[in-house]
């Protein structure tokens, strides 16, 4: 197995971000249209996130960014990942994102339409974060620590496994099933 280095994984991440931009813009647009959009978007957003990070990883061995760069996620023994590994890789980010989303929905529900729409987008975001329950901050800090730990762990081992790779028993490798031209 040829393990994938930091920069290739980093590029794959940014390809995934670019691919996700239409969904992100839809979410931002929706929040400008309705105070309750975050509530309406909660389930579809969860399904999209699980589809992207669990279904695609289980079915194709990676997210589109990884696949476009000819890399894939495998178990440490080189076999294909199952749903268990895909879920474990995404679990911490999923839980933190869900907790933070629910907290923001709670704040939006406590606001009136007049309050919500009287603020610019930046002021509204600051207001909402300021008025979230304390567990929003716990989830936000946990996510930040997790993400930074991912980089530190990835840069300190030869197989360039991130923290979520250790949790799930996975590695990111060159996809040998795709032929080079």
Residue pairs with C-beta under 8 A, 6 or more apart in sequence:
1 74
1 78
1 171
1 173
1 174
2 173
2 174
2 176
3 158
3 159
3 160
3 171
3 172
3 173
3 174
4 71
4 160
4 172
4 173
4 174
5 160
6 154
6 155
6 160
8 69
8 71
9 66
9 71
9 154
9 160
9 162
9 172
11 65
11 69
12 62
12 63
12 65
12 66
12 68
12 69
12 71
13 65
14 65
15 64
15 65
15 68
15 69
16 52
16 63
16 64
16 65
16 66
19 64
19 65
20 52
23 48
27 37
27 41
27 45
28 121
30 37
30 40
30 41
31 37
31 38
31 121
32 121
34 40
35 108
35 111
35 112
35 113
35 116
35 117
36 108
36 109
38 101
38 104
38 105
38 108
39 105
39 108
39 109
42 101
42 102
42 105
45 101
46 98
49 90
49 94
49 97
50 90
50 94
52 63
53 63
53 86
53 89
53 90
53 93
53 94
54 83
54 86
54 87
54 90
55 86
56 62
56 63
56 64
57 63
57 73
57 81
57 85
57 86
57 89
57 90
58 81
58 82
58 83
58 85
58 86
60 67
60 72
61 67
61 72
61 73
61 74
61 80
61 81
61 175
62 71
62 72
62 73
62 172
62 175
66 72
66 73
66 172
67 175
70 174
70 175
70 178
70 180
71 172
71 173
71 174
71 175
72 172
72 173
72 175
73 81
73 85
73 86
73 89
73 170
73 171
73 172
74 80
74 81
74 170
74 171
74 172
74 173
75 81
75 85
75 169
75 170
75 171
76 169
76 170
76 171
78 173
81 89
81 168
81 170
84 168
85 168
85 169
85 170
86 168
88 164
88 167
88 168
88 169
89 164
89 165
89 167
89 168
89 170
90 164
91 167
92 142
92 143
92 146
92 164
92 167
93 143
93 146
93 164
95 139
96 139
96 140
96 142
96 143
96 146
97 143
99 135
99 136
99 138
99 139
100 132
100 136
100 139
100 140
100 143
103 132
103 133
103 135
103 136
103 139
104 128
104 129
104 132
104 136
106 132
106 133
107 127
107 128
107 131
107 132
108 116
108 128
110 131
116 124
119 127
129 136
146 163
149 163
150 162
150 163
150 164
151 162
153 161
153 162
153 163
153 166
154 160
154 161
154 162
154 163
159 171
160 172
161 170
161 171
161 172
164 170
165 171
165 172
